[in-house]
Amino acid sequence: MTAPYHLVAFCGDILFAAKGSNIHSFTAQLEHLSVWKYPVEEKSEDVSQSLEKQETPAADGPPSKRRRLESGEAEAQNGNGEAEKSQTPEAGAKGKGKRKEKDPGHQERPFVHGLTATNDGRHLIAITGSDKTIWVFEHDGNGQLKQLSQRTMPKRPCAITLSLNQKTILSADKFGDVYSLPLIPSPDWDGTKPVTTTSTPLSRSATPSTPQVFKPQADEFTVHTRRNLKALENQKLGLQTKSAEPTGPQFEHTLLLGHVSMLTAIAVAKHPSEKRSLIITADRDEHIRVSRGHPSQAHIIETFCLGHEEFVSRLCIPPSRPELLISGGGDDDLFVWRWAEDGQLVGRAHLLRHVQEVVPEATVVAVTRIIALPVPDKSAPVPVFVVCERIPALFHFELTAAASDELRHRATIRTPGNPLDLAIVPGEFSSNTTARLAVAVDPNSESGQEGVSLIFIERGDPASGSSWHVDTNFKKVIEVGYGDGDDGEQQIKDLDKALYTTENLRKTGMDEERDS
């Protein structure tokens, strides 16, 4: 199955789109510029080296164990004259339900599941999943990326954002912790300084239980045979090697705060009246939490926004209305909050009803994206667009003027495929100008069109009464491999599971029993 472009982000005037484990760049007219490929070559070399080490065990290592052979197995001699197990094809074919051995030379590359850019368009930040890595790239302004850093986090990042000054990355992970790390690593940090952490009782991964130290029960005086003495030396050598291994990330990072549940979304905002930064986090347990933004005080909770009954997967602070917060997740409604005023809920907008107009058999919704256009006039209504998982449409809402703060549904825009992500095309926005959104859609879905993975949603001239609609002049950009199809980028195992993950946050009866 061909992997679509599943993440989009504008870095200046350049559109970056993630496909599988690679990141492509386009002009605003979808002309392909370049591609950054996940560095699999280095990993494949490491695999081959490890295979050589396995084939030629070290002389001072522990002797390999011999085990009884089962029927259908033959005994072969390795280079050291010891017996090795080999299995006949007939025996292997009969073993139903057994796990297939993976080819060590083939590595499945991590999926890019996070993409964001700095406001000045000079840097792009990406997250890859299974290797828990945050990548920072320098953008030359013409679509070319230069890798600046590659940092592996303690737990898999679920969401990232940037601080208000755009100099710090905030990473929220699956264990409920939020870390901060500099966008550009400091040259003064040499790796020998202790990692700074904030004391917080809510962090689970940062305060693991103390492991029991293994100590050999025997010593040189109780062991007499040459074989057992050799085994004792190998045990001591292994303990020394393990104790010398570094623990934790070896780069500058700070633990800011912790939840007791998996984090799903994070945002940074300035307090409307006090002009100080605050961190807003959402988790799988229906909570939205507002914490102080200063690193030394991030563990202090300012307030909660409580009202969701299902998981919260998305947070959106309208640029022209920073005192408001729009949230969505597994509930039937979208929520509007005055987050700085004791988490006051000011409105709800029904969503499931409009989803059922597109998919009548739908009984639940899972919000995957909420985006608000940066309208310069605060008194003007704010266009808000919502994406729901596996629903082939965009839902256009409008946030009314400050007097009412009401979120109203305006239109449902059908799309050629399930929307996966969307980004605002840079430009000046007002009620009298045109506007565009770049949308990544899944051509493999039931409503998808073959070869169509990137489209534009645009608003025509408001004076002529034009509304938001799909630009039909899109290109079939996915049909062109751009040289990356040969290395297997497009062939992703379990593509459906990689693209559609939000509904999995919904708790089942077993989850609720375990939590209680």
One Martini backbone bead per residue (centre of mass of N, CA, C, O) as a GRO file, in nm:
protein
  516
    1MET     BB    1   0.097   0.036   0.022
    2THR     BB    2   0.068   0.368  -0.023
    3ALA     BB    3   0.211   0.637   0.107
    4PRO     BB    4   0.110   0.924   0.232
    5TYR     BB    5   0.065   1.242   0.304
    6HIS     BB    6   0.033   1.314   0.670
    7LEU     BB    7   0.211   1.584   0.691
    8VAL     BB    8   0.192   1.947   0.748
    9ALA     BB    9   0.418   2.239   0.689
   10PHE     BB   10   0.507   2.573   0.720
   11CYS     BB   11   0.825   2.724   0.601
   12GLY     BB   12   0.723   2.982   0.525
   13ASP     BB   13   0.672   2.921   0.173
   14ILE     BB   14   0.720   2.623   0.252
   15LEU     BB   15   0.620   2.290   0.197
   16PHE     BB   16   0.595   2.034   0.435
   17ALA     BB   17   0.599   1.668   0.386
   18ALA     BB   18   0.509   1.369   0.525
   19LYS     BB   19   0.639   1.031   0.425
   20GLY     BB   20   0.667   0.834   0.653
   21SER     BB   21   1.025   0.886   0.703
   22ASN     BB   22   0.991   1.135   0.517
   23ILE     BB   23   1.078   1.473   0.383
   24HIS     BB   24   0.907   1.709   0.194
   25SER     BB   25   0.930   1.969  -0.059
   26PHE     BB   26   0.731   2.265  -0.148
   27THR     BB   27   0.557   2.464  -0.312
   28ALA     BB   28   0.259   2.639  -0.331
   29GLN     BB   29   0.226   2.463  -0.623
   30LEU     BB   30   0.348   2.167  -0.585
   31GLU     BB   31   0.658   2.182  -0.626
   32HIS     BB   32   0.921   1.991  -0.620
   33LEU     BB   33   1.238   2.005  -0.435
   34SER     BB   34   1.278   1.793  -0.184
   35VAL     BB   35   1.448   1.535   0.030
   36TRP     BB   36   1.433   1.378   0.344
   37LYS     BB   37   1.610   1.101   0.469
   38TYR     BB   38   1.622   0.848   0.652
   39PRO     BB   39   1.911   0.716   0.817
   40VAL     BB   40   1.960   0.385   0.726
   41GLU     BB   41   2.258   0.326   0.664
   42GLU     BB   42   2.375   0.333   0.950
   43LYS     BB   43   2.200   0.103   1.066
   44SER     BB   44   2.286  -0.123   0.870
   45GLU     BB   45   2.580  -0.127   0.965
   46ASP     BB   46   2.524  -0.203   1.257
   47VAL     BB   47   2.393  -0.473   1.193
   48SER     BB   48   2.635  -0.609   1.051
   49GLN     BB   49   2.824  -0.585   1.296
   50SER     BB   50   2.648  -0.750   1.493
   51LEU     BB   51   2.655  -1.009   1.326
   52GLU     BB   52   2.960  -1.055   1.343
   53LYS     BB   53   2.964  -1.077   1.652
   54GLN     BB   54   2.775  -1.324   1.667
   55GLU     BB   55   2.957  -1.514   1.488
   56THR     BB   56   3.210  -1.386   1.672
   57PRO     BB   57   3.283  -1.454   1.964
   58ALA     BB   58   3.427  -1.374   2.233
   59ALA     BB   59   3.676  -1.507   2.427
   60ASP     BB   60   3.568  -1.365   2.715
   61GLY     BB   61   3.305  -1.486   2.691
   62PRO     BB   62   3.046  -1.666   2.731
   63PRO     BB   63   2.943  -1.964   2.685
   64SER     BB   64   2.755  -2.139   2.489
   65LYS     BB   65   2.461  -2.290   2.492
   66ARG     BB   66   2.328  -2.612   2.523
   67ARG     BB   67   2.065  -2.789   2.353
   68ARG     BB   68   1.807  -2.968   2.294
   69LEU     BB   69   1.692  -3.139   2.026
   70GLU     BB   70   1.450  -3.144   1.804
   71SER     BB   71   1.244  -3.248   1.591
   72GLY     BB   72   1.374  -3.147   1.272
   73GLU     BB   73   1.666  -3.112   1.370
   74ALA     BB   74   1.992  -3.005   1.306
   75GLU     BB   75   2.342  -3.048   1.326
   76ALA     BB   76   2.581  -2.793   1.340
   77GLN     BB   77   2.888  -2.640   1.263
   78ASN     BB   78   3.083  -2.408   1.377
   79GLY     BB   79   3.374  -2.232   1.398
   80ASN     BB   80   3.417  -2.367   1.710
   81GLY     BB   81   3.283  -2.667   1.707
   82GLU     BB   82   2.989  -2.611   1.768
   83ALA     BB   83   2.668  -2.661   1.815
   84GLU     BB   84   2.396  -2.600   1.591
   85LYS     BB   85   2.087  -2.487   1.500
   86SER     BB   86   1.875  -2.643   1.251
   87GLN     BB   87   1.597  -2.599   1.034
   88THR     BB   88   1.373  -2.745   0.863
   89PRO     BB   89   1.130  -2.669   0.644
   90GLU     BB   90   0.918  -2.868   0.750
   91ALA     BB   91   0.918  -2.773   1.042
   92GLY     BB   92   0.853  -2.472   0.983
   93ALA     BB   93   0.577  -2.522   0.836
   94LYS     BB   94   0.425  -2.656   1.090
   95GLY     BB   95   0.457  -2.391   1.266
   96LYS     BB   96   0.195  -2.267   1.398
   97GLY     BB   97   0.204  -1.939   1.546
   98LYS     BB   98   0.482  -1.863   1.493
   99ARG     BB   99   0.730  -1.648   1.506
  100LYS     BB  100   0.885  -1.462   1.287
  101GLU     BB  101   1.186  -1.405   1.172
  102LYS     BB  102   1.379  -1.139   1.144
  103ASP     BB  103   1.549  -0.944   0.932
  104PRO     BB  104   1.839  -0.786   1.020
  105GLY     BB  105   1.882  -0.620   0.743
  106HIS     BB  106   1.587  -0.523   0.806
  107GLN     BB  107   1.448  -0.194   0.855
  108GLU     BB  108   1.202  -0.032   1.023
  109ARG     BB  109   1.099   0.278   0.991
  110PRO     BB  110   1.017   0.550   1.135
  111PHE     BB  111   0.748   0.743   1.197
  112VAL     BB  112   0.623   1.047   1.117
  113HIS     BB  113   0.433   1.229   1.398
  114GLY     BB  114   0.586   1.522   1.374
  115LEU     BB  115   0.528   1.880   1.272
  116THR     BB  116   0.726   2.182   1.298
  117ALA     BB  117   0.760   2.547   1.298
  118THR     BB  118   0.896   2.835   1.289
  119ASN     BB  119   0.806   3.160   1.242
  120ASP     BB  120   1.073   3.231   1.056
  121GLY     BB  121   1.149   2.959   0.879
  122ARG     BB  122   1.444   2.825   0.987
  123HIS     BB  123   1.287   2.581   1.135
  124LEU     BB  124   1.255   2.219   1.176
  125ILE     BB  125   1.037   1.987   1.349
  126ALA     BB  126   1.069   1.635   1.436
  127ILE     BB  127   0.898   1.316   1.478
  128THR     BB  128   0.988   0.989   1.579
  129GLY     BB  129   0.863   0.710   1.713
  130SER     BB  130   1.023   0.429   1.785
  131ASP     BB  131   1.296   0.617   1.851
  132LYS     BB  132   1.227   0.885   2.018
  133THR     BB  133   1.282   1.136   1.812
  134ILE     BB  134   1.430   1.463   1.782
  135TRP     BB  135   1.431   1.686   1.509
  136VAL     BB  136   1.661   1.936   1.375
  137PHE     BB  137   1.626   2.191   1.124
  138GLU     BB  138   1.768   2.374   0.867
  139HIS     BB  139   1.641   2.644   0.672
  140ASP     BB  140   1.713   2.810   0.355
  141GLY     BB  141   1.419   2.890   0.200
  142ASN     BB  142   1.430   2.640  -0.050
  143GLY     BB  143   1.379   2.333   0.088
  144GLN     BB  144   1.639   2.290   0.249
  145LEU     BB  145   1.788   2.051   0.471
  146LYS     BB  146   1.964   2.070   0.794
  147GLN     BB  147   2.101   1.883   1.026
  148LEU     BB  148   2.145   1.956   1.382
  149SER     BB  149   1.966   1.732   1.541
  150GLN     BB  150   1.955   1.417   1.754
  151ARG     BB  151   1.703   1.331   2.000
  152THR     BB  152   1.659   1.099   2.257
  153MET     BB  153   1.402   1.010   2.445
  154PRO     BB  154   1.281   0.841   2.712
  155LYS     BB  155   1.005   0.885   2.567
  156ARG     BB  156   0.750   0.895   2.361
  157PRO     BB  157   0.648   1.138   2.171
  158CYS     BB  158   0.322   1.306   2.121
  159ALA     BB  159   0.405   1.619   2.161
  160ILE     BB  160   0.475   1.951   2.026
  161THR     BB  161   0.634   2.269   2.107
  162LEU     BB  162   0.680   2.619   2.140
  163SER     BB  163   0.792   2.876   2.265
  164LEU     BB  164   0.742   3.211   2.255
  165ASN     BB  165   1.062   3.255   2.162
  166GLN     BB  166   1.152   2.993   1.986
  167LYS     BB  167   1.397   2.834   2.177
  168THR     BB  168   1.195   2.602   2.282
  169ILE     BB  169   1.125   2.267   2.343
  170LEU     BB  170   0.815   2.090   2.392
  171SER     BB  171   0.774   1.761   2.538
  172ALA     BB  172   0.520   1.515   2.513
  173ASP     BB  173   0.454   1.206   2.667
  174LYS     BB  174   0.329   0.880   2.734
  175PHE     BB  175   0.403   0.924   3.062
  176GLY     BB  176   0.333   1.250   3.130
  177ASP     BB  177   0.577   1.417   3.031
  178VAL     BB  178   0.761   1.736   3.036
  179TYR     BB  179   1.000   1.864   2.815
  180SER     BB  180   1.292   2.066   2.785
  181LEU     BB  181   1.464   2.195   2.488
  182PRO     BB  182   1.679   2.323   2.292
  183LEU     BB  183   1.680   2.403   1.975
  184ILE     BB  184   1.979   2.489   2.024
  185PRO     BB  185   2.244   2.357   2.125
  186SER     BB  186   2.470   2.413   2.359
  187PRO     BB  187   2.817   2.452   2.349
  188ASP     BB  188   2.862   2.443   2.674
  189TRP     BB  189   2.747   2.160   2.667
  190ASP     BB  190   2.943   1.857   2.752
  191GLY     BB  191   2.782   1.618   2.932
  192THR     BB  192   2.880   1.655   3.252
  193LYS     BB  193   2.635   1.778   3.335
  194PRO     BB  194   2.368   1.781   3.508
  195VAL     BB  195   2.049   1.707   3.488
  196THR     BB  196   1.770   1.899   3.483
  197THR     BB  197   1.514   1.887   3.738
  198THR     BB  198   1.182   1.873   3.844
  199SER     BB  199   1.001   1.854   4.122
  200THR     BB  200   0.757   1.582   4.082
  201PRO     BB  201   0.495   1.360   4.179
  202LEU     BB  202   0.369   1.301   3.870
  203SER     BB  203   0.614   1.146   3.784
  204ARG     BB  204   0.705   0.831   3.648
  205SER     BB  205   0.968   0.818   3.461
  206ALA     BB  206   1.160   1.000   3.658
  207THR     BB  207   1.070   0.788   3.915
  208PRO     BB  208   1.198   0.515   3.950
  209SER     BB  209   1.252   0.231   4.073
  210THR     BB  210   1.482   0.070   4.256
  211PRO     BB  211   1.706  -0.137   4.158
  212GLN     BB  212   1.834  -0.444   4.190
  213VAL     BB  213   2.144  -0.549   4.271
  214PHE     BB  214   2.359  -0.760   4.126
  215LYS     BB  215   2.516  -1.041   4.301
  216PRO     BB  216   2.736  -1.263   4.333
  217GLN     BB  217   2.744  -1.554   4.532
  218ALA     BB  218   3.018  -1.603   4.434
  219ASP     BB  219   3.373  -1.689   4.459
  220GLU     BB  220   3.706  -1.779   4.454
  221PHE     BB  221   3.659  -1.973   4.718
  222THR     BB  222   3.388  -2.142   4.595
  223VAL     BB  223   3.544  -2.179   4.327
  224HIS     BB  224   3.717  -2.445   4.128
  225THR     BB  225   3.654  -2.454   3.848
  226ARG     BB  226   3.733  -2.332   3.543
  227ARG     BB  227   3.448  -2.278   3.432
  228ASN     BB  228   3.335  -2.117   3.683
  229LEU     BB  229   3.549  -1.898   3.685
  230LYS     BB  230   3.478  -1.787   3.406
  231ALA     BB  231   3.184  -1.714   3.474
  232LEU     BB  232   3.253  -1.512   3.702
  233GLU     BB  233   3.414  -1.313   3.527
  234ASN     BB  234   3.177  -1.244   3.334
  235GLN     BB  235   2.991  -1.123   3.547
  236LYS     BB  236   3.179  -0.891   3.637
  237LEU     BB  237   3.214  -0.767   3.356
  238GLY     BB  238   2.912  -0.703   3.310
  239LEU     BB  239   2.877  -0.511   3.555
  240GLN     BB  240   3.086  -0.299   3.468
  241THR     BB  241   2.956  -0.226   3.196
  242LYS     BB  242   2.675  -0.142   3.306
  243SER     BB  243   2.778   0.087   3.505
  244ALA     BB  244   2.914   0.259   3.261
  245GLU     BB  245   2.653   0.324   3.156
  246PRO     BB  246   2.451   0.558   3.055
  247THR     BB  247   2.188   0.755   3.201
  248GLY     BB  248   2.006   0.890   3.000
  249PRO     BB  249   2.017   1.172   2.844
  250GLN     BB  250   2.301   1.330   2.657
  251PHE     BB  251   2.139   1.614   2.709
  252GLU     BB  252   1.983   1.905   2.721
  253HIS     BB  253   1.737   1.890   2.990
  254THR     BB  254   1.391   1.939   3.123
  255LEU     BB  255   1.179   1.873   3.380
  256LEU     BB  256   0.860   2.014   3.432
  257LEU     BB  257   0.618   1.791   3.416
  258GLY     BB  258   0.333   1.579   3.540
  259HIS     BB  259   0.137   1.310   3.470
  260VAL     BB  260  -0.087   1.014   3.514
  261SER     BB  261  -0.107   1.040   3.198
  262MET     BB  262  -0.134   1.040   2.878
  263LEU     BB  263  -0.024   1.253   2.648
  264THR     BB  264  -0.179   1.457   2.364
  265ALA     BB  265  -0.134   1.773   2.437
  266ILE     BB  266   0.021   2.103   2.357
  267ALA     BB  267   0.051   2.443   2.496
  268VAL     BB  268   0.138   2.794   2.453
  269ALA     BB  269   0.072   3.084   2.666
  270LYS     BB  270  -0.044   3.404   2.735
  271HIS     BB  271  -0.143   3.595   2.970
  272PRO     BB  272  -0.376   3.839   2.928
  273SER     BB  273  -0.274   4.022   3.194
  274GLU     BB  274   0.030   3.920   3.300
  275LYS     BB  275   0.240   3.830   3.073
  276ARG     BB  276   0.265   3.515   3.110
  277SER     BB  277   0.357   3.198   3.084
  278LEU     BB  278   0.179   2.896   2.976
  279ILE     BB  279   0.090   2.551   3.025
  280ILE     BB  280  -0.098   2.333   2.810
  281THR     BB  281  -0.253   2.020   2.897
  282ALA     BB  282  -0.337   1.690   2.769
  283ASP     BB  283  -0.526   1.385   2.827
  284ARG     BB  284  -0.675   1.069   2.847
  285ASP     BB  285  -0.834   1.173   3.132
  286GLU     BB  286  -0.996   1.454   3.050
  287HIS     BB  287  -0.761   1.660   3.089
  288ILE     BB  288  -0.699   2.014   3.158
  289ARG     BB  289  -0.389   2.188   3.207
  290VAL     BB  290  -0.258   2.468   3.400
  291SER     BB  291   0.073   2.590   3.387
  292ARG     BB  292   0.357   2.710   3.452
  293GLY     BB  293   0.626   2.835   3.239
  294HIS     BB  294   0.842   2.828   3.431
  295PRO     BB  295   1.074   2.595   3.498
  296SER     BB  296   1.067   2.635   3.825
  297GLN     BB  297   0.711   2.636   3.803
  298ALA     BB  298   0.570   2.401   3.628
  299HIS     BB  299   0.446   2.226   3.877
  300ILE     BB  300   0.241   2.454   3.895
  301ILE     BB  301  -0.101   2.482   3.932
  302GLU     BB  302  -0.354   2.690   3.823
  303THR     BB  303  -0.558   2.502   3.645
  304PHE     BB  304  -0.867   2.363   3.524
  305CYS     BB  305  -1.037   2.197   3.241
  306LEU     BB  306  -1.358   2.082   3.310
  307GLY     BB  307  -1.585   1.837   3.098
  308HIS     BB  308  -1.477   1.601   2.989
  309GLU     BB  309  -1.552   1.239   2.909
  310GLU     BB  310  -1.315   1.219   2.721
  311PHE     BB  311  -1.068   1.238   2.544
  312VAL     BB  312  -0.793   1.462   2.473
  313SER     BB  313  -0.638   1.562   2.148
  314ARG     BB  314  -0.706   1.886   2.120
  315LEU     BB  315  -0.551   2.215   2.087
  316CYS     BB  316  -0.675   2.568   2.054
  317ILE     BB  317  -0.534   2.896   1.996
  318PRO     BB  318  -0.639   3.177   1.890
  319PRO     BB  319  -0.449   3.434   1.776
  320SER     BB  320  -0.692   3.663   1.812
  321ARG     BB  321  -0.786   3.472   2.087
  322PRO     BB  322  -0.591   3.400   2.359
  323GLU     BB  323  -0.825   3.363   2.588
  324LEU     BB  324  -0.887   3.108   2.421
  325LEU     BB  325  -1.010   2.757   2.412
  326ILE     BB  326  -0.996   2.476   2.195
  327SER     BB  327  -1.154   2.153   2.230
  328GLY     BB  328  -1.088   1.796   2.151
  329GLY     BB  329  -1.211   1.442   2.089
  330GLY     BB  330  -1.436   1.192   2.212
  331ASP     BB  331  -1.653   1.385   2.199
  332ASP     BB  332  -1.943   1.531   2.058
  333ASP     BB  333  -1.793   1.796   2.135
  334LEU     BB  334  -1.695   2.122   2.146
  335PHE     BB  335  -1.473   2.336   2.336
  336VAL     BB  336  -1.497   2.649   2.526
  337TRP     BB  337  -1.242   2.854   2.686
  338ARG     BB  338  -1.141   3.035   2.981
  339TRP     BB  339  -0.842   2.941   3.092
  340ALA     BB  340  -0.753   3.194   3.291
  341GLU     BB  341  -1.058   3.165   3.433
  342ASP     BB  342  -1.075   2.892   3.594
  343GLY     BB  343  -1.169   2.720   3.350
  344GLN     BB  344  -1.399   2.841   3.176
  345LEU     BB  345  -1.701   2.744   3.039
  346VAL     BB  346  -1.858   2.900   2.737
  347GLY     BB  347  -1.882   2.646   2.527
  348ARG     BB  348  -2.065   2.442   2.277
  349ALA     BB  349  -2.017   2.216   1.991
  350HIS     BB  350  -2.162   2.025   1.773
  351LEU     BB  351  -2.034   1.727   1.587
  352LEU     BB  352  -2.173   1.451   1.535
  353ARG     BB  353  -2.405   1.551   1.356
  354HIS     BB  354  -2.211   1.630   1.114
  355VAL     BB  355  -2.080   1.354   1.076
  356GLN     BB  356  -2.354   1.200   1.004
  357GLU     BB  357  -2.384   1.347   0.724
  358VAL     BB  358  -2.142   1.173   0.609
  359VAL     BB  359  -2.162   0.932   0.841
  360PRO     BB  360  -2.438   0.776   0.951
  361GLU     BB  361  -2.293   0.531   1.131
  362ALA     BB  362  -2.189   0.719   1.332
  363THR     BB  363  -2.118   0.731   1.707
  364VAL     BB  364  -1.829   0.858   1.698
  365VAL     BB  365  -1.551   1.074   1.782
  366ALA     BB  366  -1.214   1.185   1.651
  367VAL     BB  367  -1.005   1.433   1.708
  368THR     BB  368  -0.711   1.555   1.509
  369ARG     BB  369  -0.798   1.863   1.429
  370ILE     BB  370  -0.728   2.219   1.513
  371ILE     BB  371  -0.791   2.531   1.336
  372ALA     BB  372  -0.699   2.884   1.334
  373LEU     BB  373  -0.727   3.180   1.198
  374PRO     BB  374  -0.535   3.488   1.162
  375VAL     BB  375  -0.722   3.735   1.257
  376PRO     BB  376  -0.668   4.077   1.299
  377ASP     BB  377  -0.965   4.118   1.380
  378LYS     BB  378  -1.117   4.079   1.685
  379SER     BB  379  -1.426   4.137   1.588
  380ALA     BB  380  -1.397   3.907   1.407
  381PRO     BB  381  -1.453   3.621   1.282
  382VAL     BB  382  -1.330   3.283   1.334
  383PRO     BB  383  -1.191   3.046   1.156
  384VAL     BB  384  -1.268   2.691   1.199
  385PHE     BB  385  -1.098   2.371   1.177
  386VAL     BB  386  -1.206   2.022   1.153
  387VAL     BB  387  -1.081   1.692   1.229
  388CYS     BB  388  -1.182   1.354   1.167
  389GLU     BB  389  -1.153   1.033   1.198
  390ARG     BB  390  -1.247   0.884   0.896
  391ILE     BB  391  -1.351   1.167   0.773
  392PRO     BB  392  -1.445   1.307   0.448
  393ALA     BB  393  -1.396   1.603   0.609
  394LEU     BB  394  -1.453   1.945   0.674
  395PHE     BB  395  -1.510   2.157   0.963
  396HIS     BB  396  -1.680   2.464   0.965
  397PHE     BB  397  -1.618   2.718   1.189
  398GLU     BB  398  -1.730   2.997   1.411
  399LEU     BB  399  -1.595   3.257   1.596
  400THR     BB  400  -1.723   3.485   1.764
  401ALA     BB  401  -1.739   3.749   1.917
  402ALA     BB  402  -1.645   3.854   2.234
  403ALA     BB  403  -1.936   3.870   2.356
  404SER     BB  404  -2.002   3.539   2.307
  405ASP     BB  405  -1.815   3.295   2.232
  406GLU     BB  406  -1.918   3.132   1.971
  407LEU     BB  407  -1.955   2.806   1.819
  408ARG     BB  408  -2.018   2.776   1.469
  409HIS     BB  409  -2.163   2.613   1.216
  410ARG     BB  410  -2.115   2.648   0.851
  411ALA     BB  411  -1.955   2.390   0.719
  412THR     BB  412  -1.919   2.106   0.491
  413ILE     BB  413  -1.619   1.966   0.350
  414ARG     BB  414  -1.558   1.773   0.103
  415THR     BB  415  -1.318   1.506   0.047
  416PRO     BB  416  -1.058   1.322  -0.132
  417GLY     BB  417  -1.051   1.192   0.151
  418ASN     BB  418  -0.894   1.155   0.440
  419PRO     BB  419  -0.798   1.368   0.662
  420LEU     BB  420  -0.470   1.424   0.828
  421ASP     BB  421  -0.390   1.729   0.752
  422LEU     BB  422  -0.324   2.089   0.822
  423ALA     BB  423  -0.243   2.413   0.664
  424ILE     BB  424  -0.154   2.743   0.651
  425VAL     BB  425  -0.132   2.967   0.414
  426PRO     BB  426   0.054   3.217   0.377
  427GLY     BB  427  -0.087   3.538   0.485
  428GLU     BB  428  -0.341   3.761   0.457
  429PHE     BB  429  -0.608   3.809   0.697
  430SER     BB  430  -0.957   3.852   0.616
  431SER     BB  431  -1.287   3.922   0.526
  432ASN     BB  432  -1.157   4.042   0.224
  433THR     BB  433  -0.993   3.776   0.174
  434THR     BB  434  -0.819   3.529   0.072
  435ALA     BB  435  -0.783   3.167   0.142
  436ARG     BB  436  -0.564   2.889   0.250
  437LEU     BB  437  -0.541   2.522   0.255
  438ALA     BB  438  -0.342   2.256   0.342
  439VAL     BB  439  -0.414   1.907   0.254
  440ALA     BB  440  -0.397   1.586   0.385
  441VAL     BB  441  -0.474   1.283   0.213
  442ASP     BB  442  -0.629   0.961   0.175
  443PRO     BB  443  -0.627   0.757  -0.111
  444ASN     BB  444  -0.701   0.468   0.041
  445SER     BB  445  -0.967   0.548   0.087
  446GLU     BB  446  -1.291   0.526  -0.011
  447SER     BB  447  -1.291   0.852  -0.104
  448GLY     BB  448  -1.048   0.834  -0.266
  449GLN     BB  449  -0.793   0.943  -0.495
  450GLU     BB  450  -0.581   0.845  -0.709
  451GLY     BB  451  -0.284   1.026  -0.626
  452VAL     BB  452  -0.428   1.196  -0.392
  453SER     BB  453  -0.264   1.388  -0.109
  454LEU     BB  454  -0.274   1.697  -0.207
  455ILE     BB  455  -0.461   1.985  -0.108
  456PHE     BB  456  -0.695   2.262  -0.150
  457ILE     BB  457  -0.843   2.510   0.054
  458GLU     BB  458  -1.072   2.774  -0.044
  459ARG     BB  459  -1.134   3.129  -0.050
  460GLY     BB  460  -1.283   3.346  -0.207
  461ASP     BB  461  -1.446   3.617  -0.289
  462PRO     BB  462  -1.651   3.766  -0.063
  463ALA     BB  463  -1.808   3.964  -0.256
  464SER     BB  464  -1.925   3.699  -0.426
  465GLY     BB  465  -1.995   3.467  -0.205
  466SER     BB  466  -1.762   3.292  -0.148
  467SER     BB  467  -1.668   2.979  -0.038
  468TRP     BB  468  -1.556   2.705   0.088
  469HIS     BB  469  -1.329   2.497  -0.114
  470VAL     BB  470  -1.215   2.281  -0.344
  471ASP     BB  471  -0.935   2.265  -0.530
  472THR     BB  472  -0.937   2.120  -0.857
  473ASN     BB  473  -0.612   2.195  -0.928
  474PHE     BB  474  -0.477   1.949  -0.845
  475LYS     BB  475  -0.211   1.732  -0.784
  476LYS     BB  476  -0.053   1.409  -0.840
  477VAL     BB  477   0.207   1.380  -0.635
  478ILE     BB  478   0.216   1.069  -0.547
  479GLU     BB  479   0.301   0.939  -0.830
  480VAL     BB  480   0.571   1.059  -0.756
  481GLY     BB  481   0.871   0.939  -0.615
  482TYR     BB  482   1.148   1.106  -0.612
  483GLY     BB  483   1.348   0.846  -0.550
  484ASP     BB  484   1.199   0.687  -0.281
  485GLY     BB  485   1.086   0.399  -0.369
  486ASP     BB  486   1.344   0.208  -0.365
  487ASP     BB  487   1.374   0.218  -0.030
  488GLY     BB  488   1.063   0.164   0.087
  489GLU     BB  489   0.883   0.407   0.184
  490GLN     BB  490   0.593   0.319   0.064
  491GLN     BB  491   0.632   0.051   0.233
  492ILE     BB  492   0.397   0.006   0.486
  493LYS     BB  493   0.329  -0.137   0.766
  494ASP     BB  494   0.040  -0.086   0.890
  495LEU     BB  495  -0.083   0.190   0.781
  496ASP     BB  496  -0.348   0.223   0.931
  497LYS     BB  497  -0.220   0.231   1.220
  498ALA     BB  498  -0.036   0.483   1.164
  499LEU     BB  499  -0.272   0.695   1.083
  500TYR     BB  500  -0.489   0.560   1.301
  501THR     BB  501  -0.482   0.655   1.662
  502THR     BB  502  -0.704   0.814   1.827
  503GLU     BB  503  -0.927   0.599   1.898
  504ASN     BB  504  -0.730   0.439   2.095
  505LEU     BB  505  -0.783   0.637   2.346
  506ARG     BB  506  -1.025   0.493   2.406
  507LYS     BB  507  -1.187   0.357   2.660
  508THR     BB  508  -1.239   0.063   2.801
  509GLY     BB  509  -1.353  -0.152   3.031
  510MET     BB  510  -1.067  -0.248   3.112
  511ASP     BB  511  -0.944   0.029   3.167
  512GLU     BB  512  -1.144   0.120   3.393
  513GLU     BB  513  -1.085  -0.113   3.589
  514ARG     BB  514  -0.782  -0.055   3.624
  515ASP     BB  515  -0.809   0.242   3.730
  516SER     BB  516  -1.003   0.156   3.981
   0.00000   0.00000   0.00000
